[in-house]
Amino acid sequence: AGEPSMFAKCTAEFVGTFLLVLTVGCNVLGGSGVWAGVSIACVLMVAIYALGGISGANFNPAVSVTLGISQSMGGPGLDWQTVGIYSAVQSLAGVAAALCYSGLFGESFNLAPAKGFSWHQAGACELLYTFMLCFVVLNVAAAKKNVQEKNQYYGLAIGFVIIAGAYGAGAVSGGCFNPAVALGLDLSKSGGPFFEGTGFGWSGPYIVYELVGALLAAVFFKLVRPGDFGGHSSTASELLSEFLGTYMLVLTVGLNVLAKSPAGAFSIAASLTSMIYALGDVSGAHFNPAVTVSILASGRAQDLTPGK
């Protein structure tokens, strides 16, 4: 089969983003509670597997931007023209989905930090988990190793990032991690036949933080996989891999505990799973001193020395 046309790619991006934002809105307005994060993660995973072969299944302007930055630095990714087209289509799909769920329920809801949290706390959550989402996408879908490996876990790894972030960070910011989601949710309060006409404004700060997360993801992707950018792997790359995986794991633990999450264990496990799939071939993805000591004692990793 030949390369899909740009129209086909844009249609895939519109459909996938529309389904994602529609699912977010329906879960919130339907009061699905504990299972909302899983529902949203599942629709993202299913859409990725269904449409990834057509457009790459970005469904998120931050993902498109991180791919554009990666290619600009000499690595795998997207050209900026495609990034712009994808981002516009994704944003349009987010607004269309917001119109749809608002019409279905006859109401909408505000995008804003949760009660008791400031804008910079919500922004930090959006930045960190958008970073994690984009970083996992780069490692499990864009990295050059995937050309030969043709892995089948990429959709699961990406979907599990949503579960990791939804139950901890979601209690602070609402858990968008996607400018198209933020824009759609925010515009659902700005006016229109089914919109309530109040509360618009938080999408701007959210989108800025999310795009900073996308930028950091591309930078750290280059640092952990210098071979994808014409460089050579080193111990520093492996150590950075271990730092990032352990950082996101412990962050997810802390946020779930402090948020009194009803699905803390699942969220923490999802975080660990995503980062193992992303970085397992870089450092072994230990993310735990006990695991490292156990592997050293087993003698099965010849390059793992006591000093390392």
C-alpha positions as CSV (number, residue, x, y, z in Angstrom):
1,A,0.0,0.0,0.0
2,G,1.2,3.5,-0.8
3,E,1.5,6.5,1.6
4,P,-1.9,7.7,2.8
5,S,-2.9,11.1,1.4
6,M,-2.8,14.2,3.6
7,F,-6.7,14.2,3.5
8,A,-6.7,10.6,4.9
9,K,-4.2,11.5,7.6
10,C,-6.2,14.6,8.6
11,T,-9.4,12.6,8.7
12,A,-7.7,10.0,11.0
13,E,-6.4,12.8,13.3
14,F,-9.8,14.4,13.4
15,V,-11.6,11.2,14.2
16,G,-9.1,10.1,16.9
17,T,-9.0,13.5,18.6
18,F,-12.8,13.8,18.4
19,L,-13.3,10.4,20.1
20,L,-10.8,11.3,22.8
21,V,-12.3,14.7,23.7
22,L,-15.9,13.3,23.5
23,T,-15.0,10.5,25.9
24,V,-13.5,13.0,28.3
25,G,-16.6,15.2,28.3
26,C,-19.1,12.3,28.6
27,N,-17.2,10.8,31.5
28,V,-17.1,14.0,33.4
29,L,-20.7,15.0,32.7
30,G,-21.9,11.4,33.2
31,G,-20.3,11.2,36.6
32,S,-18.4,8.0,35.8
33,G,-16.1,8.5,38.8
34,V,-13.5,5.8,39.4
35,W,-13.4,4.4,35.9
36,A,-13.2,7.8,34.0
37,G,-9.4,7.6,33.7
38,V,-9.5,4.1,32.4
39,S,-12.3,4.9,29.9
40,I,-10.3,7.8,28.5
41,A,-7.1,5.8,28.3
42,C,-8.8,3.0,26.5
43,V,-10.4,5.1,23.8
44,L,-7.0,6.7,23.2
45,M,-5.3,3.2,23.0
46,V,-8.0,1.8,20.7
47,A,-7.8,4.9,18.4
48,I,-4.0,4.6,18.3
49,Y,-4.1,1.0,17.2
50,A,-6.9,1.7,14.7
51,L,-5.4,4.8,13.1
52,G,-1.7,4.7,13.8
53,G,-0.9,3.2,10.4
54,I,-2.6,6.1,8.7
55,S,-1.5,9.3,10.4
56,G,0.8,8.2,13.2
57,A,-2.1,8.7,15.7
58,N,-1.0,11.9,17.4
59,F,-4.4,13.1,18.5
60,N,-2.7,15.8,20.5
61,P,-1.0,19.1,19.3
62,A,1.7,18.6,22.0
63,V,2.6,15.2,20.5
64,S,2.8,16.7,17.0
65,V,5.0,19.6,18.3
66,T,7.4,17.2,20.2
67,L,7.8,15.2,16.9
68,G,8.5,18.5,15.1
69,I,11.1,19.5,17.6
70,S,12.7,16.1,17.4
71,Q,13.0,16.2,13.7
72,S,14.4,19.8,13.9
73,M,17.2,18.4,16.1
74,G,18.1,15.8,13.6
75,G,16.0,12.9,14.9
76,P,12.9,11.1,13.9
77,G,9.6,13.0,13.8
78,L,7.5,15.3,11.6
79,D,8.1,18.3,9.4
80,W,6.7,21.6,10.7
81,Q,4.1,21.9,7.9
82,T,2.6,18.6,8.9
83,V,2.8,19.6,12.6
84,G,0.8,22.8,11.8
85,I,-1.8,20.9,9.8
86,Y,-2.2,18.2,12.4
87,S,-2.4,20.7,15.2
88,A,-5.1,22.7,13.5
89,V,-7.2,19.6,12.7
90,Q,-6.8,18.3,16.3
91,S,-7.9,21.6,17.7
92,L,-10.9,21.7,15.5
93,A,-11.8,18.2,16.5
94,G,-11.6,19.1,20.2
95,V,-14.0,22.0,19.7
96,A,-16.4,19.8,17.7
97,A,-16.4,17.1,20.4
98,A,-17.0,19.7,23.1
99,L,-20.0,21.0,21.1
100,C,-21.2,17.4,20.8
101,Y,-21.0,16.4,24.4
102,S,-22.5,19.7,25.5
103,G,-25.4,19.1,23.2
104,L,-25.9,15.5,24.4
105,F,-26.0,16.5,28.1
106,G,-27.4,20.0,27.7
107,E,-24.6,21.4,29.9
108,S,-20.8,21.7,30.1
109,F,-18.1,22.2,32.7
110,N,-15.3,24.6,33.5
111,L,-11.6,23.9,32.8
112,A,-9.7,25.1,35.8
113,P,-7.4,24.0,38.7
114,A,-9.3,22.0,41.3
115,K,-10.5,23.8,44.3
116,G,-7.7,24.6,46.7
117,F,-4.9,24.5,44.0
118,S,-3.2,27.4,42.3
119,W,-2.6,27.9,38.6
120,H,1.1,27.1,38.9
121,Q,0.4,23.8,40.8
122,A,-2.1,22.8,38.0
123,G,0.4,24.0,35.4
124,A,3.2,21.9,36.9
125,C,1.0,18.8,36.7
126,E,0.1,19.5,33.1
127,L,3.7,20.1,32.2
128,L,5.0,16.9,33.9
129,Y,2.4,14.5,32.6
130,T,2.4,16.0,29.1
131,F,6.1,15.6,29.2
132,M,5.6,11.9,30.2
133,L,3.1,11.4,27.4
134,C,5.2,12.9,24.7
135,F,8.4,11.2,26.0
136,V,6.7,7.8,25.9
137,V,5.3,8.4,22.4
138,L,8.8,9.4,21.2
139,N,10.4,6.2,22.7
140,V,7.8,3.6,21.8
141,A,6.6,4.9,18.4
142,A,9.1,7.4,16.9
143,A,12.5,6.0,18.0
144,K,14.5,4.3,15.2
145,K,14.5,1.0,17.1
146,N,10.8,0.7,16.4
147,V,11.4,0.4,12.6
148,Q,13.1,-2.9,13.1
149,E,11.3,-4.0,16.2
150,K,7.7,-3.2,15.0
151,N,6.5,-3.5,18.6
152,Q,2.8,-4.1,19.4
153,Y,2.9,-2.5,22.8
154,Y,3.1,1.1,21.7
155,G,-0.7,1.8,22.1
156,L,-0.8,0.2,25.6
157,A,2.3,2.2,26.8
158,I,0.8,5.5,25.6
159,G,-2.7,4.8,27.0
160,F,-1.2,3.8,30.4
161,V,0.3,7.3,30.7
162,I,-3.3,8.6,30.9
163,I,-4.0,6.2,33.7
164,A,-0.8,7.3,35.4
165,G,-1.7,10.9,35.3
166,A,-5.4,10.9,35.6
167,Y,-5.7,9.7,39.2
168,G,-3.0,11.8,40.8
169,A,-2.3,14.9,38.7
170,G,-6.0,14.9,37.6
171,A,-7.0,15.8,41.1
172,V,-5.0,19.0,40.8
173,S,-5.4,20.2,37.2
174,G,-8.2,18.0,35.8
175,G,-5.7,16.0,33.8
176,C,-5.8,17.3,30.2
177,F,-2.2,16.7,29.0
178,N,-3.4,17.8,25.5
179,P,-4.0,21.3,24.1
180,A,-6.9,20.0,22.0
181,V,-8.6,18.7,25.1
182,A,-7.9,21.9,27.0
183,L,-9.2,24.1,24.2
184,G,-12.3,22.0,23.6
185,L,-13.2,21.9,27.3
186,D,-12.6,25.6,27.8
187,L,-14.6,26.7,24.7
188,S,-17.5,24.6,25.9
189,K,-18.1,27.4,28.4
190,S,-17.6,30.3,26.0
191,G,-21.0,30.5,24.2
192,G,-22.9,28.8,21.4
193,P,-26.2,26.9,21.1
194,F,-25.5,24.4,23.9
195,F,-22.7,26.3,25.7
196,E,-23.3,28.2,29.0
197,G,-21.2,31.2,28.1
198,T,-19.1,31.5,31.3
199,G,-15.7,30.4,32.6
200,F,-13.5,30.7,29.5
201,G,-9.8,31.4,29.9
202,W,-7.8,28.6,31.4
203,S,-7.0,26.9,28.2
204,G,-4.3,29.5,27.4
205,P,-2.1,28.8,30.5
206,Y,-2.7,25.0,30.3
207,I,-1.6,24.9,26.6
208,V,1.6,26.9,27.4
209,Y,2.5,24.4,30.1
210,E,1.7,21.5,27.9
211,L,3.8,22.8,25.1
212,V,6.8,23.3,27.5
213,G,6.3,19.6,28.4
214,A,6.4,18.7,24.8
215,L,9.7,20.7,24.3
216,L,11.3,19.0,27.3
217,A,10.2,15.6,26.1
218,A,12.1,16.1,22.8
219,V,15.2,17.3,24.6
220,F,15.3,14.4,27.0
221,F,14.5,12.0,24.1
222,K,17.7,13.2,22.4
223,L,19.7,12.8,25.6
224,V,18.6,9.2,26.3
225,R,18.8,8.1,22.6
226,P,21.7,10.0,21.1
227,G,22.1,7.3,18.5
228,D,18.8,8.4,16.9
229,F,20.4,11.9,16.4
230,G,23.8,10.7,15.0
231,G,25.5,10.4,18.4
232,H,26.6,7.5,20.5
233,S,25.1,6.0,23.6
234,S,26.9,6.4,26.9
235,T,26.7,5.7,30.6
236,A,25.2,9.2,31.0
237,S,22.3,8.2,28.8
238,E,21.6,5.1,30.9
239,L,21.8,7.1,34.1
240,L,19.4,9.7,32.8
241,S,17.1,7.0,31.7
242,E,17.0,5.6,35.3
243,F,16.5,9.0,36.7
244,L,13.5,9.8,34.5
245,G,11.8,6.5,35.1
246,T,12.3,6.6,38.8
247,Y,11.2,10.3,39.0
248,M,7.9,9.7,37.2
249,L,7.2,6.6,39.3
250,V,7.8,8.3,42.6
251,L,5.9,11.4,41.5
252,T,2.9,9.2,40.6
253,V,3.0,7.5,43.9
254,G,3.1,10.7,45.8
255,L,0.3,12.4,43.8
256,N,-2.0,9.4,44.2
257,V,-1.4,9.1,47.9
258,L,-2.0,12.8,48.5
259,A,-5.0,12.9,46.3
260,K,-6.5,9.9,48.1
261,S,-6.9,8.2,44.7
262,P,-9.4,5.4,44.4
263,A,-7.2,3.7,41.9
264,G,-3.7,4.5,43.2
265,A,-2.2,1.0,42.7
266,F,-3.4,0.9,39.1
267,S,-2.1,4.4,38.4
268,I,1.3,3.7,39.9
269,A,1.6,0.4,38.0
270,A,0.6,2.1,34.7
271,S,3.3,4.7,35.3
272,L,5.9,2.0,35.8
273,T,4.7,0.0,32.8
274,S,4.9,3.0,30.4
275,M,8.4,4.0,31.5
276,I,9.6,0.4,31.3
277,Y,8.4,0.1,27.7
278,A,9.9,3.5,26.9
279,L,13.3,3.0,28.4
280,G,13.9,-0.7,28.9
281,D,16.3,-1.0,26.0
282,V,18.2,2.1,27.1
283,S,19.1,1.2,30.7
284,G,17.2,-1.9,31.5
285,A,14.5,0.2,33.3
286,H,15.3,-0.8,36.8
287,F,13.9,2.3,38.5
288,N,14.5,0.6,41.9
289,P,17.7,0.0,43.8
290,A,16.4,-3.4,44.9
291,V,16.0,-4.4,41.3
292,T,19.5,-3.3,40.4
293,V,21.0,-5.1,43.3
294,S,19.1,-8.3,42.5
295,I,20.2,-8.2,38.8
296,L,23.8,-7.6,39.9
297,A,23.7,-10.5,42.3
298,S,22.2,-12.8,39.6
299,G,25.3,-12.2,37.4
300,R,23.1,-12.1,34.3
301,A,23.9,-8.5,33.3
302,Q,27.6,-8.6,32.3
303,D,27.8,-4.8,31.8
304,L,26.3,-4.1,35.3
305,T,29.3,-3.6,37.6
306,P,29.3,-2.8,41.3
307,G,30.5,0.7,40.6
308,K,27.7,1.3,38.0
